[in-house]
């Protein structure tokens, strides 16, 4: 079977996992904005880690599609084109509908339902307390947790799509708490249908939610008479990863 290099790829150090999780949270929440460079020396110093597990973490995030290699071997947060975001959102509409249908048909374990309800509660609390980054992390966790309930290893491969599309859309929607509140309402309706075992209603709710997100993105109405952008909301909140030394907030590149 292969040499030791293959074993290292298959069994990364345990130190890599918490570093990857912290960087993943910083990227998904927008603290590390799309296109941001990720110099290894600076990251290692800020996170107080050695460079070997940091390199492993960056390789893992590159496989997930959250970071990419730039010219000269540098690494940066992935920056999607508008076309790529729209493609991801359309795919999410199909995926989320399928996941909701399967979850309703299979049924949720009590602990799974409790976790999903807790995450929805965290999203509402984050909106009330003007913590957009915390909202985004809970929202992404909700969708990944729901994906995990269907226990289908082929669908598990779409976790990258969920993370990337969530990170990209949040850069635009973080200024619009009304839209985010509607998203929570959509997800609550979907979860109710899942818990009732109504597969048709669950799929409709999931698809309707993603259609609303897609419409907001495609039409580009960053503000309406009903809801103007709320910069105060977007600036509020703290960095999501405990102990992180990153303090800047991600800008709206997309």
Residue, then its C-alpha position, 0 to 999 in steps of 0.5 A: x500500500x502506499x508510503x508514509x506520505x499517504x498515511x499522513x494524508x489519511x490520518x492528519x494530526x489531532x491538532x489540525x481539527x480544532x484549528x480547521x474548526x476555528x478557521x471554518x467558523x471565521x470564514x463562514x461568519x464573514x470575519x475572514x471575508x472572501x478573497x482574504x489572504x491567509x499568510x501562514x506565518x501570520x495565522x500561526x502567530x495569531x492563533x498561537x499554533x505551529x505551522x504543521x497542523x495549520x498547513x494540514x488545516x488549510x489543506x482540509x479547508x481547501x478540500x472543502x472548497x472554503x479556501x484556494x491556492x493563489x499565485x505563488x503558492x499563497x492561500x486565500x479565502x475562496x471568492x465566488x463569482x456571482x454566477x457561481x453563487x447562483x449555481x450553488x443556490x439553485x443546487x441548494x434548492x434541490x438538495x434542501x428539498x430532498x433532505x427535508x423530504x427524506x427527514x420527514x419520511x424517516x422521522x427524527x430522533x428526539x435528540x435530533x429534533x431537540x438540536x434543530x429546535x435549539x439552533x433555531x432558538x439560537x438564530x432568533x436570539x442572535x437576531x434579537x441581540x444583533x449578533x449576525x456572526x452567531x446567527x450565521x454559524x447557527x444557521x449553517x449548523x442547522x442545515x448541516x445537522x439536518x443533512x446529517x439526520x438522513x444518514x445517507x453517505x452520498x448526501x453527506x458529500x454536499x456539506x461543502x455546498x452547504x458551507x460555501x453557499x451559506x458563507x457567500x449569501x451571508x455576505x449580502x444578507x447580513x445587512x438585512x435582519x428582516x430577511x434573516x427573520x423570515x428565513x428563521x420563520x421558513x425553517x421553523x415551518x419546514x421543521x414542523x412539517x418534518x416532525x409531522x411526517x409530512x414529506x410534501x409540505x417539508x419539501x415545499x417549505x425547504x424549496x420555498x425558503x431557498x427560492x426566497x434567498x435566490x430571488x433576493x440574490x438575483x434581483x439584487x434589491x439590497x434595500x426596499x421600502x420595507x427594509x433598508x440595510x441596517x449597518x448597525x446590525x451588520x457591525x454588531x457582534x463579536x468574533x465567533x470563535x472563542x479565543x480568536x485574536x481576529x477582530x476585523x469584520x468581513x466586508x461585503x465583497x459579493 
